[in-house]
Amino acid sequence: MFLKKLFNGLKNSRNRFVIITLSLSVMMMSFAIQKKKLTLWMIGDSTMANKSPKTFPETGWGMEFGKFFDNSVTIDNRAQNGRSTKSFINEKRWDSVLAGLNEGDYVFIEFGHNDEKIDKPKVGTSIEEFKANLVKFVIEARAKGGIPVLLTPVTRRSFKGGILTDSHGNYPAATISVADSLHVPLIDLLAKSKSYVSGLGDEQSKQLYNYVDSGNVNYPQGKKDDTHFSPVGAKKMAELAVEGIKELKLDLTKRLNKK
């Protein structure tokens, strides 16, 4: 309104030209300030995956992750129950992600829970194969202009004598090794989740996992699950991942919801 009045009050064509130029500049700056939308792809296993209503209260931490971002970020969670790096590739799930990946998109990669099951040939991988698969994800994502981020697997609730033990063998270290060698941003979700779960202790940490009393509509006999999360646990794991984003100073930090 101010510019319109000013424009109408100016008889000199040169002054009008200046005002028009300034107005266009302001409009262009406004468009530039708007964030370009991007997709954050998530690939991994059941600890990250979206769950169906029939398995509630089991909740993958990827289901809570999107709540931390503004509307310039679209979460596309492709994690699936029971998948390893091997089965995710062999089932062409990675091909599907790669086909939709655009320049500037992020790919969060968290595997290990099923790769370590070497007694199951369809999912189990050796450390060498596991690393090779992670390298494949990283190189192919980068080739399309994507930004891969590696995550170590979240901890299981595996207390022995009151001490939280590690159940993932050398797979987390292999993830860290690939991140170091290829200069990939790394969120050590295992270390973060172990620290938090250990701090809660054996009994109190049950609230983070899918512990359900008998009589539940989805679990008539009850459930004691030390791998998968409750809604509370899923939210906490997502918070730890966001903490990692901030520590890495990723551009994604600018797209987090302001609190």
N, C-alpha and C positions, 0 to 999 in steps of 0.2 A: 504494500500500500504506500509506504514511504517513497519507494523508488518510482512508483507510478505518478505520484504527485509531483515529485522532483522532475520527472521526465516531461510531464505536461507543462511545467512551469518554465522549461528551458526552450527558448526560441532558436538559439544558435545550434545549427546542425552539428557542429564539431563537438559541442558539449553533450548533445544527445548521443553521439557516437561513443564518447567516453563512458557515459552512463550505461549504454547497452553492453559495451565491452566488459565493464566491471560486473554487471549483472550476470553475464555469461560465465565469467571467471568464478564467481561465487557458486553458481550452479555446478560447474565442473568440479570445484573443490569438494562440494557436498557429495557428489557421486563418488569421488576418489576415496573419501573417508569411509564409505560403506565397505564392509568386509566382503571379499569375494567368498562365496560359499565353497565348502570343500566337504569331502566324505572321509570319515575315519573308519576304515575297514578293520575288522577284528577277526583274526583266525586263530583257532586253538581248539581246546577240548571242552569237556562238560563243565569244568569249573568256571569257564567264561561264557558258555552258551546260553541262548534264550531257552526257557523251559515252557512246557505246556501246562495249562491249568491243572491237569490231572496229576502232576507231580508236586504241586504246591504243598508245603512252603519251600521246597528246594528252589533255589534262585542262583543263576549264574551271575558273576559280578559284572559281566558285560551288560546285563539288563539295567543296572544302576548307573553305569558309566555316563550315558548320555545326559543324565540330569545335571551334570556338572558344567555343561557347555551351553553357550548361547545359540541362537537359531541360525548362526552361520555355519554350524557343524551338523552334518547328518551322520548318524551312527549306522553302519551296515555290519551287523554282527553275524559273521558266517561260521563262528565256532560251532562244533557239533560234538555231541556225546560220543565218547569212545574213540575219538580220532587222534591219530599221531601225525607227525610230519609225513610219514610214508602213505598212510591211508588218505590223508587230505589231498595229496598229490595224485595218487592212483585213482581216486574216485572223481578226478577232474574238478574238484572243488576249487583248487588254486587257479585253474584255467579260467573258471567263471569269475573269480575275483579280478584276475589280471585283465580280463576283457572289459570290465567296468571301471578299471582304475584310470583316473585322470591325473594330469600333471598337478602337483601340489597336494594331492590326497595323501593321507597317512595310512600306514598299515601296521597295526599292533599285532605282534606275533608271539604267542605264548603256548609252547608245547613242552612235553616231558612226562606227564602223568601216564601216557599210554606207550610212548616210545620205549620206556623202560621195561615194558612187559615182553621181554625177548622170548618168552615161552609161547607167545601168540604171533606166529609169522606174518599175519596180515597187518599187524600194527607195530610190533616190536622192531626196534632198529638198534644196530650197534652204535657206539659213540661216533664212529667215523661216518656212518650213513646219516645219522642225526645231524651232524655238523654240515655235511654236504647238502642236505635238504634245506637247512637254514640259509646256507650260502645261496642256494637257488632262489629262495624267496627274496632275499635281499637284492641280489643282482638283477633279477627280472623286474622287481618293483621299481628299482632305480632307473632301469632302462626306459620305463614309461613315465618317468618324472615323478614317481611316488617317493614318499619319505618313510622308509621302514624303521620301526622301533622294536627292538627285541626285549622280551620280558622272561625272566626265569619263572618256573612254575610256582604257584602258591603252595604253601605248606599244608600237609595233612595234619590232622590233630592226632599225633602219634606220641603220646606221653608214655614213658617207661620209668617207673620209680619217681614220678613227679617231674621228670626232665623231658622236654620236648626233643625228640630225635629226628634226624633227617632221613627221609625215606626215598629220596630221589637220586641217590648214587651220584654218578659223574655228569649227569645231564645238565644240571644248572651250570657247572663249570664249563661245559662244552658251549653252552649259550654265551657265556661271558667271553670265552675264547674267540668265538666268531665275531662278536661285537667289537672286541679289541682289534682283531686283524683287519676287519673291513671298516672300522671307524663308524660303527652303527650306534646310535643312541641306545642306551641300555637302562631299563628299570629293573633293579634286582628285587623283584616282588617276593622271591623266596625269603631273602634276608629281612625284608620289611614285615612280611606276614609272620615269620618265625618270631621276630622280636615282639610283635604285638600279642600273638597267641601265647607265647611263653610268659609274657608279663601278666596275662589274665590267670594263667595257671590251669591245671588239669580240669577242675570242675567248672569254673566260671567260663572257660572257653567253649563249653558245649553250646552256649547261646549263639555262637557264630556259625555252627554247623547244623545239618539237617537232623536234629534230634526231635522226634515227635512222639507224644504219648499215644498209647493205644486208644482206639475209638475215633481217630481222625478219619475223615471221609476218604482221603486218599491213601491212608496207611492204617487200616483197621487194627493191625497187629502192632502198630507203633513202628518207629524207625530210629536206629542209632547209626548215623552216617558220619564218619570222620573225614570225609573227602569233600563233600558238596556242602554248599552254604545255605543258611537261613537268609531271609531278607536282611536281617541285621548284619550278618557276616558278609553278604554280597556288597552291601553299601560300604562296609569298612574296607574291603579289598579294593573297591573302586576309589575310595578316598586315598588309599596308599598309592594307587597308580597315578592319581592326580598329583599327589605329593612328588612323585618321581618326575612328572612333566615339569613341575615348577623347578625342581632341582637341576634339571637338564637345560632349563631356560629355552625350551622349545617355543616356536612361534605360536603353538597351540595355547600357550599360557594367556595370550591376549584374547582368546576366545572363551575363556572360562567365565562362568557366571560371576558377577560381582556380588559379594556378600557384605 
